[in-house]
Amino acid sequence: MAAGADPPIPPDYDQIKDWRSILTLIVFILANIVVLFPFHVPIHVPRIAYNAFLALLSALRTLPPREPDGPPNRGKAPAFVRLRFSLNIVTAPLIADLFLLATKSIGRQEVYEGVIGANHISPLDIMIFFLTLAYIAISIDASGLIRFLAFKVLQWGGKVGHRLFFYLYVFFFGLGSFVGNDPIILSGTAFLAYMTRVSSNIVHPRAWIYTQFAVANIASAILVSSNPTNLVLAGAFQIRFIDYTANMIVPVIITAIVLFPLLLYIVFASESLIPLSIKMHELPEEARARKPVNPNIPNARGTAEQKEDAPGEEGQLLSLEEIMNPFVDKSGAAFGAVIMAATLIAVLSLNAAKESIGEKPVYYVTLPAAGVMIAWDLGYGWLNRHETREIAKKGREELERIQLERALQEEEEKKTPADGERTPSSDVSGSDQAGLPNDQLALPKAALDNGRKDDEITVTGIAPEKPSSQETEEIGSRCEKGATSQALMLHPQRRKQTTLVSLASDCFRWAQETFPTATAVISHLPFALVPFAFAMFVLVQALVTKGWVQVFALGWDHWVRKTGTVGAVGGMGFISVVLCNFSGTNIGTTILLSRVIQAWQLIHRVDHTAISTRTFWATVYAMALGVNYGAFSTAISASLAGLLWRDILAKKHIRVRRLDFARVNLPIIAIAMTVGCVVLIGEVYIMRDDTPLPL
C-alpha cells in the first residue's frame, strides 16, 4: 500500500444476509439463465385497444392504412390479440437492472460505476474503443479482402483435402490474430458453407465450420484489441497491451500447433468430413470471365442469391461462382489494411508510453481512425453512386419481374382450379420455375393471400389487400412497360400514401445503393453488445456492493492457498470456461471474474499478507485463456461471436443444434484448455518468481 493512502476497508461478509442482497443474487442468476435460454412471453392485448393504437399510428402516417380484421366469411375476430415479447441477451439484463432499481436493491452508485467505470474498468471507454476498431475491421471484410484471400488459399490447397484443411487453419488463425474473430466469422463462415456445398464428397461441413470457429476464438486471445473480453481484463489489472501479448502469444500459438493434428486425425478423422482428395464441381469458363458484383449492393446478383439455395446443378454452380469468382475492392482493402495497421501500432505505442505521458483512453486513437475509414467509405461510395445504383436497379427489376410472374400464376390457379388437382397453396411448398424458394416471395404471396391467424397479429404481419382481376391485368401491362412490381402489387390508396415506415425503408435502400460499403459495415457492427455489456457491468457492480463478489473472492483465496500456482491456473481456467456458458457470455464472465480477482487482492491488503507475483499473474492469464477459449465450449451463447456464427450458418441452411454444438466442442475445448494451461504454468515458472505482488 502506498504511503499516505487510505487504509483499505475490510469486506463485510454479513451483508449478504440482507434480503436485497439475496434478491440481487437471484436476479443475476435468472438474467443469465435467460441469456442462455432466450424465449418469448405471450402478451394478450384487447383487440379494441390494439386496433385503436394502430389506427392512431395510421392517422399519424407512421404506418400504412390497415385492412379489416379478416374477410366476412371468417366470422368474428377474437377479442384479444396475442403479441410476443422477446426475453433475450439484450432485454433480460436490462429488465433485471430495472427491477433491482425499482426494489431499491441498487441505486445511482451501481449504475454510474457500471457505465462510467470503477476500479480501473471503464465500460464506456471499452465500448467506444471496441466499436470504432470493429468498424475498421469489418470495413476490411466488406471490401471482400478476406473472402478473396480465402479463395487464394483454396487455390493453393488444391484438391488435397488435408493440405487444404491445414492452409485454411493457418489462414484463419493468422488473420484472426490481426483483425479479431468477428470479421473471420462474417466472411469465413459463409465461404466454408459455399465450399463444402460445392464439394461432391464432403458429406457434412462439421469439421470445417467448427474448426474455423475454434481457431478464430483462439487467435483472438493474442491481441487486446481483438476481443472486448481482453479489453476488460487489461483495464482491470492495468496491463500494458504489449505485455498482455507477450504473456499470451506462447500459450496461444502452442495451443494452435498441438490442436491441429488432433483435430485432423482424431476429432474429425472421418473421410466423409475431411476427404483425402476433394472433388469440386467445375466452374464454366463463362462464369469465370463474368465480372464479380459487389455483394454489399442490394439485389446486385438479381435472383442468383435465391437460386443458389435451390437443389440441383444450377444452385451448385451459383454457389461455386460465389467462391471461385469473388469480388474485391482493391483500393478499399488496401486503405483499410493500412488504417488498421497504423491504428494498432498507434494504440500499442500510446499504451506503452502511459507512464511517461499519463494514461489516455485508447479510443483517442481508434475514434479518429474509424472516422477516416468512414469518410473513405462514404466518399468512395458517392463517387461510384451512379454505377452502384444502376446495378441495384437492374437486380431489383429482375427479382420483381420473377415475383410478379409467380403472383400472376398463382392468381390464375385460384381463378380456374382443375378438378382433382392440388390447391395452389399446396403447390407453392417448393420452388418456382425460376428456382425461387417460397420464403423469398413473401411480398406477392401476402398481396394475394389474406389467410392469416386471427389470434396472433403483429404490426409487421398485416398483409395488403387482394387486388381485383382488373387490377391484376393492369399490373401485367405495366410490368411489361418496366414498372416495378412491388409498387403495383399494393392497394392503390397505399401506393399514394407516404408514411414514416415507407420513408425509413426508402432512405435505407437509398443508403444501401449509394454507400453500399458503409451501410453494410454499420449493419454488421455488434450494437447489441453495448446495452448488454452496460447492463452486465451494472449487475456485477450490484454483486460487488451487496457483498457477493467478496464472498466469491474468499472462496477463491481458500482454493489458491491449498493448491498453489498450479491449482490457480487449473481452477481459474476451468471456472472461466464454465461461467462463459452460464454467466452472460464470455464478456459477462470477464467482468465478474475481474471483480473477484480485485476483491481477492483486497483481502490480502486487509490481512497484510502477500500474493506471489507468479500466482497472481498465472491466475489473470489463465482467465484470459478461459474467456477466449470458452466461446467454443458447450453453449452457442457463450459468446456473441457464437450467436453470429449460428445465424450466418442458418442463412446458408446449415442448422447448428445446441446438443451438437456441445458434443463437437467438448473434445476441442478440453484439448485447447489443457494445452494452454500447461504451457502457461511452464511460462510463469520460467518468467515469474515468488516475490510478493505490490498491493
C-alpha positions in Angstrom: 0.0 0.0 0.0 1.4 3.4 -1.0 2.4 5.8 1.8 -0.3 8.2 2.8 -3.0 6.1 1.1 -6.2 5.4 3.0 -6.3 2.0 4.6 -8.5 -0.5 2.8 -12.0 -1.1 4.1 -12.4 -4.7 5.3 -15.1 -6.6 3.4 -18.4 -7.0 5.2 -19.4 -10.6 4.6 -22.6 -10.3 6.7 -24.3 -8.0 4.3 -25.2 -11.0 2.0 -27.8 -11.9 4.7 -29.9 -8.8 3.8 -33.0 -9.5 1.6 -31.9 -7.0 -1.0 -28.6 -8.8 -1.3 -30.2 -12.2 -1.7 -32.6 -10.7 -4.3 -29.7 -9.3 -6.2 -28.0 -12.7 -6.5 -31.3 -14.4 -7.6 -32.0 -11.7 -10.2 -28.4 -12.0 -11.5 -28.7 -15.8 -11.9 -32.2 -15.6 -13.5 -30.9 -13.0 -16.0 -28.0 -15.2 -17.0 -30.3 -18.2 -17.4 -32.5 -16.2 -19.8 -29.4 -15.1 -21.8 -28.5 -18.8 -22.1 -32.1 -19.9 -23.0 -34.0 -16.9 -24.6 -37.7 -17.2 -25.1 -40.8 -15.2 -25.9 -43.5 -14.2 -23.5 -47.0 -14.0 -24.9 -48.9 -10.8 -24.2 -52.7 -10.7 -24.8 -53.9 -7.2 -25.7 -57.6 -6.3 -26.1 -58.3 -6.1 -29.8 -60.1 -2.8 -29.4 -57.1 -1.2 -27.8 -54.8 -2.8 -30.4 -56.8 -1.6 -33.3 -57.1 1.9 -31.8 -53.4 2.1 -31.4 -52.7 1.0 -35.0 -55.4 3.4 -36.2 -53.6 6.2 -34.3 -50.3 5.3 -36.0 -52.0 5.2 -39.4 -53.6 8.6 -38.7 -50.2 10.0 -37.8 -48.9 8.4 -41.0 -46.4 6.2 -39.2 -47.9 3.0 -40.6 -49.9 2.5 -43.8 -53.7 2.1 -43.5 -54.9 -1.2 -42.1 -57.2 -3.7 -43.7 -60.2 -5.1 -41.7 -59.6 -7.8 -39.2 -60.5 -10.5 -41.7 -62.7 -11.5 -44.6 -66.5 -11.6 -43.9 -66.6 -15.4 -44.1 -64.1 -15.8 -41.3 -66.6 -14.8 -38.6 -66.0 -12.6 -35.6 -62.4 -12.0 -34.7 -61.2 -13.0 -31.2 -61.4 -10.3 -28.5 -57.7 -10.4 -27.8 -54.6 -10.2 -30.0 -51.5 -12.2 -29.0 -48.2 -10.4 -29.2 -44.8 -11.8 -28.3 -42.2 -10.1 -26.2 -38.6 -11.4 -26.5 -36.5 -12.1 -23.4 -33.0 -12.4 -24.8 -29.4 -11.3 -24.4 -30.4 -7.6 -24.6 -33.7 -7.4 -22.8 -33.1 -9.8 -19.9 -30.1 -8.0 -18.3 -31.8 -4.6 -18.9 -35.0 -5.8 -17.2 -33.0 -7.2 -14.3 -31.4 -3.8 -13.8 -34.7 -2.0 -13.9 -36.2 -4.5 -11.4 -33.3 -4.0 -9.0 -33.7 -0.3 -9.3 -37.4 -0.5 -8.6 -36.8 -2.5 -5.5 -34.0 -0.2 -4.4 -31.6 -3.1 -4.3 -29.3 -0.9 -6.4 -29.1 2.8 -6.9 -27.2 5.6 -8.6 -23.8 4.4 -7.5 -24.1 1.0 -9.2 -25.5 2.5 -12.4 -22.8 5.1 -12.5 -19.9 2.7 -11.8 -21.4 0.1 -14.3 -21.5 2.7 -17.1 -18.7 5.1 -16.4 -16.5 2.8 -14.5 -14.8 1.9 -11.3 -11.6 0.2 -10.1 -9.8 0.7 -13.5 -12.7 -0.8 -15.5 -14.3 1.8 -17.8 -17.2 0.3 -19.7 -17.8 3.5 -21.7 -14.2 3.7 -22.9 -14.1 0.0 -23.7 -17.3 0.1 -25.8 -16.1 3.2 -27.8 -12.7 1.6 -28.4 -14.2 -1.8 -29.5 -16.9 -0.4 -31.8 -14.6 2.0 -33.6 -11.9 -0.6 -34.1 -14.6 -3.1 -35.2 -15.7 -0.6 -37.9 -12.3 -0.7 -39.4 -12.0 -4.5 -39.2 -15.5 -5.1 -40.7 -14.8 -2.5 -43.4 -11.8 -4.6 -44.5 -14.1 -7.6 -44.6 -16.8 -5.7 -46.6 -14.1 -4.8 -49.2 -14.1 -8.6 -50.0 -10.4 -9.0 -48.9 -11.0 -11.9 -46.5 -13.1 -13.9 -48.9 -10.7 -13.1 -51.7 -7.7 -14.3 -49.6 -9.7 -17.4 -48.6 -10.2 -18.1 -52.4 -6.4 -17.9 -52.9 -5.9 -20.3 -50.0 -8.4 -22.6 -51.7 -6.4 -22.4 -54.9 -3.1 -23.1 -53.1 -4.6 -26.0 -51.2 -5.9 -27.5 -54.4 -7.9 -30.7 -54.2 -5.7 -32.4 -51.5 -8.1 -32.4 -48.5 -5.6 -32.5 -45.6 -3.4 -29.8 -47.2 -6.4 -27.5 -47.8 -7.6 -28.1 -44.2 -4.1 -27.0 -43.0 -3.9 -24.0 -45.2 -7.3 -22.7 -44.1 -6.4 -23.4 -40.5 -3.3 -21.3 -40.7 -5.1 -18.6 -42.7 -7.9 -18.2 -40.2 -5.5 -18.2 -37.3 -3.1 -15.6 -38.8 -5.8 -13.2 -39.9 -7.9 -13.7 -36.7 -5.0 -12.6 -34.6 -4.7 -9.4 -36.6 -8.4 -8.3 -37.1 -10.1 -10.3 -34.4 -12.7 -13.0 -34.6 -15.8 -11.1 -35.9 -14.6 -10.5 -39.5 -13.4 -14.1 -39.7 -16.9 -15.2 -38.6 -18.6 -12.9 -41.0 -16.7 -13.9 -44.2 -15.1 -17.2 -43.3 -18.3 -18.9 -42.2 -20.1 -18.1 -45.5 -17.1 -19.1 -47.5 -16.9 -22.5 -45.9 -20.6 -23.0 -46.3 -20.3 -22.5 -50.0 -17.1 -24.5 -50.3 -18.4 -27.6 -48.6 -21.7 -27.4 -50.6 -20.0 -27.5 -54.0 -17.8 -30.4 -53.0 -19.3 -33.7 -54.0 -17.6 -35.8 -51.4 -17.7 -33.6 -48.2 -20.7 -35.2 -46.6 -21.0 -32.7 -43.7 -19.3 -29.3 -43.2 -18.9 -30.1 -39.4 -15.1 -30.3 -39.4 -14.6 -27.1 -41.4 -17.0 -24.8 -39.6 -16.2 -26.0 -36.1 -12.5 -25.7 -36.7 -12.9 -22.2 -38.1 -15.0 -21.1 -35.1 -12.5 -22.5 -32.6 -9.3 -21.2 -34.3 -10.9 -17.7 -34.7 -11.5 -17.5 -31.0 -8.1 -19.0 -30.1 -6.4 -16.3 -32.3 -8.4 -13.5 -30.7 -6.6 -14.2 -27.4 -3.3 -12.7 -28.7 -4.1 -9.0 -29.0 -6.0 -6.9 -26.5 -7.8 -5.2 -29.4 -9.1 -8.5 -30.9 -11.8 -9.2 -28.3 -13.7 -7.0 -25.8 -13.0 -9.5 -23.1 -9.3 -8.7 -23.4 -10.1 -5.0 -23.1 -11.9 -5.6 -19.8 -9.1 -7.7 -18.4 -6.3 -5.4 -19.5 -8.1 -2.4 -18.0 -9.0 -4.1 -14.7 -5.3 -5.0 -14.0 -3.6 -2.1 -15.7 -1.8 -4.4 -18.2 0.1 -2.8 -21.0 -1.1 -4.1 -24.3 2.4 -5.2 -25.3 2.8 -7.1 -22.0 -0.5 -8.8 -22.5 0.5 -10.1 -25.9 4.0 -11.1 -24.7 2.4 -13.3 -22.0 -0.4 -14.8 -24.2 1.3 -15.4 -27.5 3.3 -18.5 -26.5 0.4 -20.5 -24.9 -1.9 -19.5 -27.8 0.5 -20.4 -30.6 1.4 -23.8 -29.0 -2.3 -24.5 -28.5 -2.9 -23.9 -32.2 0.1 -26.1 -33.1 -1.0 -29.0 -30.9 -4.7 -28.8 -31.7 -4.4 -29.1 -35.5 -3.2 -32.7 -35.8 -5.6 -33.8 -33.1 -8.5 -32.2 -35.0 -7.3 -33.7 -38.3 -6.5 -37.3 -37.1 -8.7 -37.8 -34.0 -11.7 -35.4 -33.7 -12.5 -35.2 -37.4 -10.8 -38.3 -38.7 -13.7 -39.5 -40.9 -13.1 -39.5 -44.6 -16.6 -38.1 -45.1 -15.6 -34.9 -43.2 -12.1 -34.2 -44.5 -11.5 -36.3 -47.6 -8.0 -37.1 -48.8 -9.0 -35.7 -52.2 -11.7 -33.1 -52.5 -13.8 -33.3 -55.6 -15.1 -29.9 -56.6 -17.6 -29.0 -59.3 -16.0 -27.2 -62.2 -17.0 -23.5 -62.9 -17.7 -22.9 -66.6 -15.4 -20.5 -68.4 -18.3 -18.1 -69.0 -18.9 -17.8 -65.2 -15.1 -17.3 -64.6 -15.0 -14.4 -67.1 -18.0 -12.7 -65.6 -17.3 -9.6 -63.7 -18.0 -10.2 -60.0 -20.5 -7.9 -58.4 -20.3 -6.1 -55.0 -22.4 -8.2 -52.6 -22.9 -5.1 -50.5 -25.2 -3.6 -53.2 -28.8 -4.7 -52.6 -30.1 -7.2 -55.3 -26.7 -7.0 -57.0 -26.9 -10.6 -58.1 -30.6 -10.4 -59.0 -32.3 -13.8 -58.4 -29.0 -15.6 -58.1 -28.9 -15.3 -54.3 -32.2 -17.1 -54.1 -31.5 -19.6 -56.8 -28.2 -20.8 -55.2 -30.3 -22.3 -52.4 -32.3 -24.4 -54.8 -31.4 -28.1 -55.3 -29.7 -29.2 -58.4 -26.9 -28.2 -60.7 -27.9 -24.6 -61.1 -27.7 -23.9 -57.3 -24.3 -25.6 -57.1 -22.9 -23.6 -59.9 -24.1 -20.3 -58.4 -22.6 -21.3 -55.1 -19.3 -22.2 -56.8 -19.3 -18.9 -58.6 -19.6 -17.1 -55.3 -16.3 -18.6 -54.0 -14.4 -19.0 -57.3 -15.1 -15.6 -58.7 -15.1 -13.3 -55.6 -15.5 -9.6 -55.5 -12.7 -7.5 -54.0 -12.5 -3.7 -53.8 -8.7 -3.4 -54.0 -8.4 0.2 -53.1 -10.8 -0.1 -50.2 -9.0 -3.2 -49.0 -5.5 -1.7 -49.2 -6.7 1.5 -47.5 -8.4 -0.4 -44.7 -5.4 -2.6 -44.1 -3.1 0.5 -43.8 -5.5 2.2 -41.4 -5.8 -1.0 -39.3 -2.0 -1.5 -39.1 -1.4 2.2 -38.3 -4.2 2.1 -35.6 -2.8 -1.0 -33.9 0.7 0.4 -33.9 -0.5 3.8 -32.5 -2.6 2.0 -29.8 0.3 -0.1 -28.7 2.6 3.0 -28.6 0.1 5.1 -26.7 -0.5 2.3 -24.2 3.3 1.6 -23.8 4.0 5.3 -23.1 1.3 5.8 -20.5 3.9 6.0 -17.7 5.6 9.0 -19.3 2.6 10.8 -20.8 -0.1 9.7 -18.4 -2.9 7.3 -19.0 -5.0 8.2 -22.0 -8.1 6.4 -23.3 -7.1 4.3 -26.3 -10.2 5.4 -28.2 -8.3 8.7 -28.7 -6.6 6.7 -31.4 -9.3 4.4 -32.7 -12.1 7.1 -32.9 -10.2 9.3 -35.4 -9.1 6.3 -37.3 -12.6 5.0 -37.6 -13.7 8.5 -38.7 -11.1 8.4 -41.5 -12.3 4.9 -42.6 -16.0 6.1 -42.6 -15.0 9.1 -44.7 -13.3 6.9 -47.2 -16.2 4.5 -47.4 -18.7 7.4 -47.9 -16.5 9.3 -50.4 -15.8 6.1 -52.4 -19.5 5.3 -52.4 -20.5 8.8 -53.5 -18.0 8.8 -56.4 -19.4 5.5 -57.7 -23.0 6.0 -56.8 -24.2 6.0 -60.5 -22.8 2.6 -61.1 -24.0 1.0 -57.8 -27.5 2.5 -58.2 -27.7 1.1 -61.8 -26.6 -2.4 -60.6 -29.2 -2.3 -57.8 -31.9 -1.2 -60.1 -31.3 -4.0 -62.6 -31.2 -6.6 -59.9 -34.4 -5.3 -58.2 -36.3 -5.2 -61.5 -35.2 -8.8 -62.3 -36.3 -10.0 -58.9 -39.6 -8.1 -59.1 -40.3 -9.5 -62.5 -39.9 -13.1 -61.3 -42.1 -12.3 -58.2 -44.8 -10.8 -60.4 -44.8 -13.8 -62.7 -45.2 -16.0 -59.8 -48.0 -13.9 -58.3 -49.9 -13.8 -61.6 -49.5 -17.6 -62.0 -51.0 -18.1 -58.5 -53.9 -15.8 -59.3 -54.7 -17.8 -62.4 -54.6 -21.0 -60.5 -57.0 -19.6 -57.9 -59.4 -18.5 -60.6 -59.6 -21.8 -62.5 -58.6 -24.7 -60.3 -58.7 -28.1 -62.1 -60.7 -31.0 -60.6 -58.5 -33.4 -58.7 -55.5 -31.2 -58.7 -53.8 -29.8 -55.7 -54.7 -26.4 -54.4 -52.4 -23.5 -55.2 -51.4 -23.3 -51.5 -50.1 -26.9 -51.7 -48.3 -26.3 -55.0 -46.2 -23.5 -53.7 -44.4 -25.5 -51.0 -41.4 -25.9 -53.1 -39.6 -23.7 -55.6 -41.0 -22.0 -58.7 -39.7 -22.4 -62.2 -37.0 -19.8 -61.6 -35.7 -21.6 -58.5 -37.0 -19.1 -56.0 -37.9 -20.6 -52.6 -41.2 -19.7 -51.1 -39.8 -17.7 -48.2 -38.2 -15.3 -50.6 -41.5 -14.4 -52.2 -43.3 -13.1 -49.2 -44.5 -9.8 -50.9 -46.6 -11.2 -53.8 -47.9 -14.1 -51.7 -49.0 -11.7 -49.0 -50.6 -9.4 -51.6 -52.7 -12.3 -52.9 -53.5 -14.3 -49.8 -55.4 -12.9 -46.9 -55.4 -16.1 -44.9 -53.7 -15.5 -41.6 -54.3 -16.3 -37.9 -56.7 -14.0 -36.2 -55.4 -14.9 -32.7 -51.8 -13.8 -33.4 -51.3 -10.5 -35.1 -48.2 -8.4 -35.3 -47.7 -4.9 -36.8 -45.3 -6.3 -39.4 -47.6 -9.2 -40.2 -50.5 -7.3 -41.8 -51.0 -8.3 -45.4 -52.0 -5.9 -48.3 -55.5 -6.2 -49.8 -56.1 -8.6 -52.6 -56.2 -6.9 -56.0 -59.1 -7.4 -58.3 -58.8 -9.2 -61.7 -58.9 -5.8 -63.4 -56.0 -4.6 -61.2 -54.1 -7.8 -62.0 -54.4 -7.2 -65.7 -53.2 -3.6 -65.2 -50.3 -4.9 -63.2 -49.2 -7.2 -66.1 -49.4 -4.5 -68.7 -47.4 -2.0 -66.5 -44.8 -4.6 -65.7 -44.2 -5.2 -69.4 -43.5 -1.5 -69.6 -40.9 -1.8 -66.9 -42.8 -0.6 -63.9 -41.8 -2.0 -60.5 -44.0 -4.9 -59.3 -43.7 -4.1 -55.7 -45.5 -0.8 -56.1 -48.0 -2.2 -58.4 -48.9 -5.1 -56.1 -50.1 -2.8 -53.3 -53.5 -1.3 -52.9 -54.0 2.0 -54.9 -54.5 4.1 -51.8 -51.4 2.7 -50.2 -49.3 3.4 -53.2 -50.1 7.1 -52.9 -49.6 7.5 -49.2 -46.2 8.1 -47.7 -45.6 7.0 -44.1 -42.8 7.1 -41.7 -42.1 3.4 -42.3 -42.0 3.8 -46.1 -39.7 6.8 -45.7 -37.4 4.9 -43.5 -37.4 2.0 -45.9 -36.7 4.2 -48.9 -33.9 6.0 -47.0 -32.2 2.8 -46.0 -32.4 1.5 -49.6 -31.0 4.8 -50.9 -28.1 4.5 -48.4 -27.5 0.9 -49.5 -27.4 1.8 -53.1 -25.4 5.0 -52.7 -23.0 4.0 -49.9 -23.0 0.1 -50.0 -19.8 -0.5 -48.0 -20.6 2.0 -45.2 -24.2 0.8 -44.9 -23.1 -2.9 -44.8 -20.4 -2.2 -42.2 -22.8 -0.3 -39.9 -25.4 -3.0 -40.2 -22.9 -5.6 -39.1 -21.5 -3.7 -36.1 -22.2 -5.5 -32.9 -24.5 -2.9 -31.5 -26.3 -5.4 -29.3 -23.1 -5.7 -27.3 -23.5 -2.1 -26.0 -26.7 -2.5 -23.9 -25.8 -6.0 -22.9 -22.3 -5.0 -21.7 -23.5 -2.0 -19.8 -26.4 -4.0 -18.2 -24.0 -6.7 -17.2 -21.5 -4.2 -15.7 -24.3 -2.8 -13.6 -25.4 -6.3 -12.4 -21.8 -7.3 -11.5 -21.4 -4.0 -9.7 -24.5 -4.8 -7.7 -22.9 -8.1 -6.6 -19.9 -6.1 -5.5 -21.8 -3.6 -3.4 -24.0 -6.3 -1.9 -21.0 -8.4 -0.8 -21.3 -11.4 -3.1 -18.1 -10.8 -5.0 -16.2 -10.6 -1.7 -17.6 -13.9 -0.7 -16.6 -15.4 -4.1 -13.1 -14.0 -3.6 -12.8 -15.5 -0.2 -13.6 -18.9 -1.6 -11.0 -18.4 -4.3 -8.4 -17.4 -1.8 -9.0 -20.7 0.2 -8.6 -22.6 -3.1 -5.3 -20.9 -4.0 -3.9 -21.3 -0.5 -4.4 -25.1 -0.8 -3.4 -25.7 -4.4 -0.8 -23.0 -5.2 0.1 -21.7 -8.6 -0.8 -24.9 -10.5 -4.2 -25.0 -8.8 -4.7 -21.3 -9.5 -4.2 -21.9 -13.3 -6.3 -25.1 -13.4 -9.1 -23.7 -11.2 -9.3 -20.3 -13.0 -9.2 -22.0 -16.4 -12.0 -24.3 -15.5 -14.2 -21.7 -13.8 -13.8 -19.2 -16.6 -14.8 -21.7 -19.3 -17.8 -23.0 -17.3 -19.0 -19.5 -16.5 -18.8 -18.4 -20.1 -21.8 -20.7 -20.6 -23.7 -19.7 -17.5 -22.8 -16.1 -16.8 -23.9 -13.8 -19.6 -21.4 -15.0 -22.3 -17.6 -14.6 -22.0 -18.0 -10.8 -21.6 -20.1 -11.2 -18.5 -17.7 -13.8 -17.2 -14.7 -11.5 -17.7 -16.5 -8.7 -15.8 -17.4 -10.9 -12.9 -14.1 -12.7 -12.6 -12.1 -9.4 -12.9 -14.1 -8.1 -9.9 -13.5 -11.3 -8.0 -9.7 -11.1 -8.5 -9.7 -7.5 -7.5 -11.6 -8.4 -4.3 -9.0 -11.2 -3.8 -6.3 -8.5 -3.8 -8.3 -6.5 -1.3 -8.5 -9.5 1.1 -4.7 -9.7 1.2 -4.3 -5.9 1.6 -6.6 -6.0 4.6 -4.9 -9.1 6.1 -1.4 -7.6 5.3 -0.5 -10.8 3.5 1.1 -11.2 0.1 0.1 -12.8 -3.1 3.1 -14.1 -5.0 3.7 -12.4 -8.4 3.8 -15.9 -10.0 0.4 -17.0 -8.6 -1.3 -13.7 -9.3 -0.4 -13.3 -13.0 -0.9 -17.0 -13.5 -4.5 -16.5 -12.3 -5.0 -13.5 -14.6 -3.7 -15.1 -17.8 -5.5 -18.3 -17.1 -8.7 -16.3 -17.0 -7.6 -14.7 -20.3 -7.3 -18.2 -21.9 -10.6 -19.3 -20.4 -12.8 -16.4 -21.5 -11.4 -16.5 -25.1 -11.4 -20.3 -25.5 -14.7 -20.6 -23.6 -16.5 -19.3 -26.7 -16.2 -22.7 -28.3 -17.4 -24.9 -25.3 -20.9 -26.1 -24.6 -23.3 -23.2 -25.3 -23.7 -21.2 -28.5 -24.5 -18.2 -26.3 -21.1 -18.4 -24.6 -20.1 -15.5 -26.9 -21.7 -13.0 -29.2 -19.5 -14.4 -32.0 -21.2 -17.8 -31.5 -24.6 -16.2 -32.0 -23.4 -14.5 -35.1 -21.8 -17.7 -36.4 -25.0 -19.7 -35.9 -27.1 -17.1 -37.7 -24.9 -17.0 -40.7 -24.9 -20.8 -41.0 -28.7 -20.8 -40.7 -29.0 -18.4 -43.6 -26.9 -21.0 -45.6 -29.3 -23.8 -44.5 -26.8 -25.3 -42.0 -28.6 -25.8 -38.7 -26.4 -26.0 -35.6 -28.3 -27.6 -32.7 -27.4 -26.9 -29.1 -26.5 -30.6 -28.3 -24.4 -30.9 -31.4 -22.5 -27.7 -30.6 -21.7 -29.1 -27.1 -20.9 -32.6 -28.3 -18.5 -31.5 -31.0 -16.8 -28.8 -29.0 -16.2 -30.7 -25.8 -13.1 -32.5 -27.0 -11.9 -29.4 -28.7 -12.2 -27.2 -25.6 -10.7 -29.9 -23.4 -7.6 -30.2 -25.6 -7.2 -26.4 -26.1 -7.5 -25.6 -22.4 -5.3 -28.4 -21.3 -2.5 -27.4 -23.7 -2.9 -23.7 -23.0 -2.9 -24.1 -19.2 0.1 -26.5 -19.2 2.1 -24.1 -21.3 1.1 -21.2 -19.1 2.2 -23.0 -16.0 5.6 -23.6 -17.5 5.8 -20.0 -18.7 5.0 -18.4 -15.3 7.5 -20.7 -13.5 10.2 -19.6 -16.0 9.4 -15.9 -16.3 8.0 -15.2 -12.8 9.1 -15.7 -9.2 7.6 -15.8 -5.8 8.3 -12.2 -4.8 5.3 -10.5 -3.2 2.9 -8.7 -5.5 2.8 -5.0 -4.7 -0.7 -4.4 -3.2 
